[in-house]
Every structure is written in structure tokens, then in C-alpha cells.
Amino acid sequence: MGTTNKLTQIVNQNGTAVGVTNNNRLKVEVGGDSVASSARMLRITSSVTISNEVKSISCYNAHASATATINIGGAGAINLLAGETVNFDAGGNDKFPADYFVINGSSSDVLTIYVY
């Protein structure tokens, strides 16, 4: 038995292959199944509430020494130390509610990527 390689391709709304840059809207195709999703990449240097329902989200504090915070579902701000990464996935076709994540990178630089 041979190994089958699966190709994951990122395309725009018109089906044209694209690179991932800030704020692109993406259609995600995995294997032969096409799932309409959008992805967004932000570099957060203030306080931002993610206003979309979110399938998954990753945050990386890219600052050399400053601490950022993340408030998840109104539970209170949790520190994201310099160099730390956190990932959340709602699983399957589930989504976290809109306004569920508040990322504060006011004194930091938080690279955030989410699928909605």
C-alpha cells in the first residue's frame, strides 16, 4: 500500500489560490470536501473584542517582555506572557459565541488568527 498525500489549498471567494496575509477572507478546502469558512489574522496592539462567532482561535504574544491579557467568556482577564501561545477549538462544527474573546495587547503585540 502506498501513502496518499492530501493537498490543502487556500483560495479566495473566486476560487483563485491566495497567500495568507492580514485580513484575507478564505475558503478552506480539505481533501475533496469544501467547507465555507473565513479566516482572519490580526496583529493586536490595543484591546479588541472578536465580534464573530469563532470556530477556532490562536493567540501568540510576540512581544519580547510585555504581558497581554485574554478574557474568555467574561471570566476575567488571564495573562498571556511574552512568547506564550494559546489555542482554542470549539470542535466539529460548533462555534464559540460572538464577543466571547477579548484580547488586550495594549502594552504588547498579539498575533491572533481565527476561523469563523
C-alpha positions, 0 to 999 in steps of 0.5 A: 500500500502506498501513502496518499498525500492530501493537498490543502489549498487556500483560495479566495471567494473566486476560487483563485489560490491566495497567500495568507496575509492580514485580513484575507477572507478564505475558503478552506478546502480539505481533501475533496470536501469544501467547507465555507469558512473565513479566516482572519489574522490580526496583529493586536496592539490595543484591546479588541473584542472578536465580534464573530462567532469563532470556530477556532482561535490562536493567540501568540504574544510576540512581544519580547517582555510585555504581558497581554491579557485574554478574557474568555467568556467574561471570566476575567482577564488571564495573562498571556506572557511574552512568547506564550501561545494559546489555542482554542477549538470549539470542535466539529462544527460548533462555534464559540459565541460572538464577543466571547474573546477579548484580547488586550495587547495594549502594552504588547503585540498579539498575533491572533488568527481565527476561523469563523 
